[in-house]
């Protein structure tokens, strides 16, 4: 564990704790002032009933205005409090993680795919996986983007851009943590995100021209009647205003079905949109230098303003639309103003201008969170190296280790494929062969996405990764272990015929007898050499010579089996 890194998190934790304490004091003072303003207003209003002096009315109005001002302030402080509570939680989690007290992050178990060419073999997803250790996302799109990255094949330029982005974000811990804290204020979900994205693609019912005209004409007529009645006190205008109200409600009722269809139909959609707006605002305002991050930032420039402004406006419109669920408020607002028809029309206008951009804007959030997760790995492990990329097929690692094994337990080895592109690794059971292969595979994955790797120095040529290390019987597909492995090997051979790949094979053909296994393995190795494949086929320290250890005998004696 790097003590300096832990200390940096503790310093941030102390600062955020002090800020939260100040916010709590402010909130308590404002709450007290709100109660005082409300109390004064109630007392003066009671006196005004018996003694209606004008100055008392002014005091009541002033107290009401002060109350709502303080209420607005209180709501803002409450949001700030939630932000700093999340920042405190984030730094506590990092300290606990570095002290090996657990992995308090989502594991990505929903992304486990036993048919994938390497993610299942290398423990990329699931409990105590690479994803579990690296994941610092809080939105659904962030989690999805990170999972896609770990199973993608990027070009050399994309990897270099990611490296530059990771280096910059690694140093901007406050921005990284602020985005994460904002993303945690409201719990995002796959269902809500999909409802929002589906809404952008759905062709909504437009406001009928007659309804649009009536939505302006009827409330205007009602307002004129009330104003004229106020000055003339003629009952005709009052009666007309009273008759117009049910007419407005009838018009509103005819459009109720269309209005409900126009809404998102997802719980917490308004809060999630407001959360997206806050995150996008942080990204928009950040001073960024790396090409990849500046490209993300450029995607948030939109017609007539920034993405955060447009999303915030959509959140406000959506919140106004959802007030239709309040029967009492909806009746008053629509009887007087046909409020929800106007709000529906505002939503249609917004959708026409910006709906196609929502997916791009939210994907910026996901890509930012993905890069932040890689940057967090680099920040927590300053001894890790950024790989050098080449196009000459060179692959080498100095002091290569497994990034998910704590540093104090980690055993590192250096390996190079520059002189011999294919290596046959031998050793007794439990000598660390599989761990070494997984170390190599996981670091190849990290190198191929622009991350740091668990090595003091690394040089690679990006190439597709093919792994066969963990096979199992498939009852669902009626396949034996042996048949599943042969299918995997067939796929690997087909891929290496098509072009350069990096291959890791761990003790293949375990489902057959020793002689069959030996001859089959030799044939596979010949194929690898024939196609000039780079990789390893299946102590932690690599040594020359014959292995004389008898780990199985030793372990069985130790455990009393023999």
Secondary structure by P-SEA (a helix, b strand, c coil): ccaaaaaaaaaaaaaaaaaaaaaaaaaaaaaaaaaaaaaaaaaaaaaaaacccaaaaaaaaaaaaaaaaaaaaaaaaaaaaaaaaaaaaaaaaaaaaaaccccccccccccccccccccccccccccccccccccccccaaaaaaaaaaaaccccaaaaaaaaaaaaaaaaaaaaaaaaaaaaacccccaaaaaaaaaaaacccccccaaaaaaaaaaaaaaaaaaaaaaacccaaaaaaaaaaaaaaaaaaaaaaaaaaaacccccaaaaaaaaaaaaaaaaaacccccaaaaaaaaaaccccccaaaaaaaaaaaaaaaaccccaaaaaaaaaccaaaaaaaaaaaaaaaccccaaaaaaaaaaaaaaaaaaaaaaaacccbbbbbbbccbbbbbccccccccccccbbbbbbbcccccbbbbbbcccccaaaaaaaaaaaaaaaaaccccccccccccbbbbbbccbbbbbccccccaaaaaaaaaaaaaaaaaacbbbbbbccccccccaaaaaaaaaaaaaaaaaaccccccccccccccccccaaaaaaaaaaccc
